[in-house]
Amino acid sequence: MPAETKKLKCSVSLFYFVSFSIIITSIGILLTFLLPQHFFADAFLIANDPYGEEGWIGSYPLSMKFYAATGLGKLEYYLVALIQIPILLYCLFKLGVHNSFERINLRNLIMWIGLFLIAFFISFPSKEFINFLFIFIIANIFTKNFSLIKKVIFSSLLFVIFGVFFRPYYMLLPLLAFALNLIGYVKIKGKVLTVLVSGLLIASFISISHGLLKGQFISQMSREEHNLSRLNTGEENADTMIQSPIYPTNPLGESISIFYGFFTVNLPFNGIRFINKPQVISFLIWQLSLTILLIYFYSKVLRNKDLKHERWVFHLVFAYFIAQGIFEPDLGSAIRHKIGILPLIWLAVYYDQGFIKRPHKIYKLKWRDA
């Protein structure tokens, strides 16, 4: 492609990205006035800290401290949207803008919807704002000319640190990603399926080991008991919660719970029961489309031995998807939490656009739209 043509395409893509950013910020501001009150339950807790939980350990305490320290918790929600959304969109801009971002194709459509969901879920005080910024730091590491070993070490250390202070299950992600990486080198047909099933089995083993040592399996204590409590209190949105068909009181039940959770939050074919709730169906279609697209790209990356840096990004994304199968309580939180890791998803979806750097240019990718 001639340099002038390439420069023009980048300018057009940048114009569309900026235009999208303005539209999404405007939508986010409007949504603070239009969304139902129950949508702001977490925002109210984080901004006001009614029970004096502010602290350094835990997602709620740390979020409360962040919003108190920055003053964002004292602002009207529409002002929070005006500040937060442009910051997050700028983070994605720093990772890179696809030079055909304006074109209508599958991956662009999926990411356009993902940008809209930023407005839907992070236009007010939210744990996902902090999560997004943290994940951006990790994603940004992969856009530098570091060796792969440095990227793996830095990102793993950051996940452990963030797990200690914010979300404990983040400490599992480097371990799961490392396991997926090892399995990815095995020569076998149906490699993606083998990698994902093996990852789920490893997650099941970790949870079962925890249960044998501590007396409770991880999905049992993090999801099933929480959802039972929601049912008993008659929570308004309890119909979208994830409940395993077999309660995880034994190793087999825990394994089934994890597999069921993974498929429910990432390949939600069983979401057809919400056919009378178009808003839920639309979110599930986006989630299903995203996962299928990532699996397709993952298969391409696993077949190319030169794409080691890209491969690790995909390992981290799917390690997170597997972790969702253990911890995710309901369909709504599953989508919201995916928006919290959008910077890594952004790199994975646009893996062939040169955003992911390496010390030396070993090969040249063919730039093609999905």
C-alpha positions, 0 to 999 in steps of 0.5 A, a space after each residue: 500500500 502506498 504511503 500516502 494511501 495508508 496515511 489517508 486511511 489512518 486519518 479516516 479511521 481516526 476521524 471515525 474513532 473520534 466521532 464514535 468517542 463523541 457519540 459514546 460519551 454523549 450516550 453515556 451522559 444521557 444514560 445517567 438520566 435514563 437508566 432505571 435506579 437499580 442500575 446505580 446500586 453499586 454506584 451509590 455504594 461506591 460513591 457514598 460508602 454508607 457502611 464505612 468499608 473504604 480501604 486498601 483490600 477488596 474491590 469495593 473498599 479500594 473503589 470507595 477509596 479511589 472515588 473518595 480520593 479523586 473526588 469523582 464520587 462527589 460529582 453528579 453521574 453525568 459529570 462522571 460519565 463526561 470524565 470517565 468515558 473519554 479517559 477509557 476511549 483514549 486508552 484504547 486509542 493509545 493501544 492503536 486504531 485499526 486502519 479500516 475502523 470505519 468499515 462495516 465488518 464483523 470484528 468492527 461491529 463487535 468492537 463498536 458495540 463494545 464501545 457502546 457498552 462502555 457508556 452503558 456500564 461505566 458512565 457512573 462510579 464503577 469498579 470496572 473503571 478501575 479494572 479497565 485502567 489496570 488492564 490497559 496497563 497490562 495491554 500496553 506492555 504488549 505494545 512495547 518492544 520488550 521480549 516475550 519473557 519480560 512481557 510475561 513476567 511484568 504482566 504476571 506480577 501485575 495480575 498478582 498485585 491487582 489480585 491481592 488488592 482488588 480481585 483475588 481471582 486475577 492471581 489465577 490468570 497467569 497460572 491458567 495462561 501458562 497452562 494454556 500456553 504449554 498445551 498450545 504447543 501439543 501437536 493435535 487436531 482440534 487444538 483450540 478445543 483441546 486447549 480450552 477443555 484442558 484449561 477448564 479441567 485445570 481450573 476444576 482441579 484448582 477448585 477441587 483442591 481448594 475444596 479438599 483443603 478448605 472444605 468448600 469448592 471455589 464456584 460453590 463459595 463464590 457463585 452458588 451460595 451468593 445466588 442462593 442468598 439472592 433467591 432467598 431475598 427475592 432480588 429483582 434481577 435474580 432471573 439472570 443469575 447462573 446456577 449449575 444444574 448440579 449443586 457443587 457439593 462434590 468434585 464432579 458437581 464442581 467440575 460440571 458447575 465450572 464447565 456450565 459457567 464457562 459456556 453460559 457466560 461465553 457461549 450462551 446458547 442456553 440464553 434462548 429462555 430470555 426470548 421475551 427480554 430483548 435487552 438480555 438477548 442482545 447482550 448475549 448475542 454480542 457475547 456469543 459473537 465475540 467469543 466465536 470471533 476470538 476462538 476463530 482468531 485464536 485458532 489462527 494464532 495457535 497455528 502460527 509459531 511466529 505469533 508468540 506475543 499475540 498468542 500470550 494475549 489470547 491466553 490471557 483473554 481465554 484464561 479470564 473467560 475460564 475464570 468467569 466460569 468459576 466466579 461469575 454470578 449472573 449474565 449481567 455481571 459477565 458482560 460488565 466484567 468483559 468490558 472491564 478487560 476490553 483493552 486485552 480484548 481490543 488487542 486480541 480482536 485486532 491482533 494482526 494490525 501491528 499493535 502488538 510489538 516485539 523486539 525484532 520484526 521477524 515476519 510480516 502479517 497480511 492485513 485483512 479484515 475479518 
